[in-house]
């Protein structure tokens, strides 16, 4: 994995840094999806929000309701030298009918615990990254330092403006776990349904930038238009822990009353993990390695390890379980 990138300034400026750092990967992803790679060199007076990708549908709703992230996407597109519409198309396709082999919605487990035996002795949020490794990974580590809002450390994809997991300097940690037909979820899990609102993964970056505790995150998630079939496990440095479950365009919040939250796993696996952590005092990484329906994760898998009390993000290899395993760390 390359060293983390740092994105600073207004939303477009933060996008510029990411687009420049990962231009080749972004162009390759758009080309693989069948999108137009090169931007037009001809001057145009056409509005930014016109055309099939930006003037209607989900793309238009992203621009309307998630303005900062849309601006960040525009910055990524500019410095990656790709059309903004192509980048928006890629996001919409990846969050619409994508299969379990697509990185953004690949099966994953997110776990939150109020009390752990971590280095900080405080709460912990974990998320698996199936098929990734520290040496060769589609994921990148990013630091965001916006002009307005909280700085954060995140795991994301080279082309993605939001993140799938991260922590901010107020101690809020968020991890997104997709739910598919094979890995649990609601009655419509895994179904391809028409969407009229942006995908819930956008809420990860919104929570990290805007809020200093779990209550603000929950209120924002309830109020913003969102869709999909995902769960957000959210914890904070005060020991707050809850899950925001997005099913279609509905949103419900589940407080982690037992001190543990498990998302993205089938019911038997979830029950087994909750039972194992009934003492609320330890996270056993061996349980994560065998969490996917009783089958081991790939030997080169990774865990995103978020410690709110330390404002710390680690990406740890599952080749060696336990805190001594190989890792890449960012502390805010």
N, C-alpha and C positions, 0 to 999 in steps of 0.2 A: 504494500500500500504506500502511495506517495505521502509525503508530509502533509499535514493539514493546510488548508488555505484559509486566509483571513480576509473577510469582506467587511468594508468599513464605509460609513457615510449614509447618504439617502438611499432609498430602495434601488434606483437605477445604478448608482455607483457600486452598491454591493453586488448587483448582478453583473456589472462590467468585470469585476475581479474574477468571478466564477467563470464567466464566458471565456475570458482570456486564458485562464489557467487550464481549462478543459475543452478547448476549441475542437480538437481532433475527435475526442470521445463524443461530444455533442453532435457533431456533423455525422459521425458514424451511426449513432442511434437514430437520427432522423432519416438517413439514407436507408437503414435496415427496415424502417417502418414504411418506406415508400413515399416519404415526404420530399418536398422541394428543399434542396440544401442551400443554394446560393441566393443571396438577396439581390433584388433588382438594383442596378446602378443608376437607373433613370429617376430623376426627381419626380415626386408625386404629391398631389394635394389631397389625395384620398385620406379620409379620416382613419385614425388608428383602429377604430372599432368597426370598420366595414369589412365586407367579404364573408365567406362561408364560415370561417373559423372564429372570427372576432365580432361579427355583426349580429350573430344570433346564436341560440343554443347555449351549451355549457360554457363555451369560451366567453361569450358576452356576459354571462352571470359571474364568472371569475373576475372579470374587469369591474363589474358593477359592485360586487359585495366584498371582494378581497383586493382592494385597489393597490395596497402596498406590495402584495405578492405579484400582481399583474405587472406593476412597474419593475419589479425585480426580474421577472421573466423577460420583459422588454430589454433590460440591460444585459441579461445573459445572451439573448439572441443577437444583440448588436455586436458584442465583442467576440461571440463565436462565429460571426459572419453568416448567420442563418436568418431566414424570415421569421418574424415573431409569430405569424400564423402557423408556420410549420412546428414551432416549439409548442404552441397551444394545442395543435392537433395531436402531438405526441403525448402530452399530458392527458388529454381527454380520452385517447385510445387506451392508454395504460391503466386508466381508472374506470373504464367502461366494461368491455367484454374480455378483459385480459384473463389469461389462463394462469394456473398455479406456477408455471415456469417463468412468468414475467417477474422481474426483480421487485417491482414496487408492491405487488400484491401476492408475492410468494408466501406460502404458509409460514407462519411465525408464531411464537409464543411470547407474550409479555407478562411479566410477574412483578407485582409490587408488594413490599412488606414494610410494616411500620417499624419493626424492631429487628435488627440483624446483628450478626457478629462481623460486620464489615469494619474496615479500618477506622471509620468515623464513629462506629457504635450506634449510628442512627438509621433512618429509613433507607431503602434501596429499591430501585426500579431496574429490571433486567429485560432484555429483548434478544431473541435469537435472530441470527442472520444465516439462514440455511444456504449451504453451498458456497459460502464466502470463506476467505482465509485472510490472514494478515499480509501474506506475501502477494496474493493475486486475488483481487476483489473488485466487484463492480461498484462498491460503495466508496464514498470519500468522507473524510473528516473535515469539518468546516467550523470556523469561528465567525460569528456575526456580531458586529458592533454598530448597531443602527444609530443614526443621529438622535432619534427619539425612541425611547424604550430600553429594555434590558439587553445587555450582551448575553450571548449564549454560545454553547458548543453543541454541535449536532452531527448526526450521521445522515447522509443524503446521497443522491445519485448525481453524477456530473451535470445533468440537464435539468435537475429538479430545483425549483425555487424554495419550496417548503422542505421539511425534514421528516424522517420517519421515527426519529428518537432524538432527544436532546435535553439539555439542562441549562437554566439561566443563572445569572449571578445573584438572583434573589433566592435561589434554592428550589425553584420549581422544576420538576422532571416530568417529561411526557414521553410515552412510547406508544406507537400505533401498531395494533395487531390486526391483520385482515382475518375475516372469518369466511371460509368457503365451505362448500358442501361436504368436503372430505374431513374438514377440521372443526366442525361444530358451528354454532351460531344460531340465528333465528330460523323461523319457518321458511323464509325465503333465502336462506344461505346458499350462496353459489348461483342463484338465479340471475339472469341478465334481464333487468327491468328498465323501462324508459326512465331517464333521469331528467329532472328540471332544475336541479341545484348542483353546485360544485361538490366535488368529492371531499369527504371529511378529513382526509389527510392534510388539507390546508389548515385545519385548526391547530395542528402541532406547532407550526411556526408562529401563528397568531398568539397562542398561549405563552410561548416562550418570550416573545417580544413585549407583550402587554402586561403581564400579571406577576404579582409577587407572592400569591398564595393560591391554594386550590379553589377557594370560593370564587374568585374572579374568573378563573378558567372555566368552571362549571357554568356560571352565568352566561359567559360569552358563547360557549358551545350550544347552550339552549336557544340563544337568540339568533345565531347566524344561520342563514340557509346552508344546508349541508345534505349529503346523500351518501349512499354506499352501503357496505356491509362490513363495518370495522368497529373496533373498540379502541378507545384511548385510555391507557392506564396513567393516572396523574397522581403524583406525590409531591409533597413540599417539605421544607426543612423543619417545619413545626410538627411533623408526623401525620399530616393530613394525607389521606389515601382514598381514592375513589376511581370508579370506572365509568366512562361515558360510552354508552352503547348506541351506535348509529345503525339503524335498520331501515333501508329505503331512505325516506326523508324524515323519519321519526327519530327522536333522541330521548333516551332515558338515562338517568344517573343512578348508579348503584354504589352505596357506601360500603367500604371494605370493613364490615362490622367484625369479622373474625381476625382482622389484622393482616390479611393476605388477599391479594387480588390476582386471578389467573385468567388470561384471555387468549383466544386463538387456539385453544386445545379442545379436544372432544370432552364430553362430560366425564367419562371414567378417568381420563388423565387429569382433568381439573380436580376431581374429587380426591384422587390419589395424592396430588401435590399438596392440596389444602390439608389433608389428613397428616401428611408427613411433617408439615410445618405447624402443627397444632400448638407447639410450644412457643411459636412466634420469635424464636431466638436464633435461627440459623437458616441459611440458604445452602442447600446441597446441590452443587452443580451437576453431580452424577444424575440427579433426577431430571435435569433439563436435557442432558445428553440422550436420555431414553424417553423423552416426553411425547414425541410424535407417534401416538397410537401404539406405543410400546416398541417402536423401531428407532434405532440409533440415528442421530443426526450424522451427516457426512463427517468423516474424521477431520476434515479441514474446516469445520464450522466455526462460527464466531458468536460471541455474546457482547451485546452493548450493555455496559455496567454503569449505572448512573447513581451517584451518591449525593443527595441534596445537601447534607450538612457540610460536605467538603467542596461543593460546587464543582464536582469532578465527573468527567466522562472517560471511561476506558473501553477499548475494544480488545477483547480477550479471546485467545484461541481456545477451542474446546479440545484440542489435542492433549492439553494438560489441564485438567480440572483443578479448581481451587485457586486461591488468591495468588499463588506463586506462578501461575501460568503465564506464558508469553503475552505481552500486552503493549498497546499504544495508548498513551494517556494525554488528556487535556485537562488542565485545572484552570478555572477562571480566576 
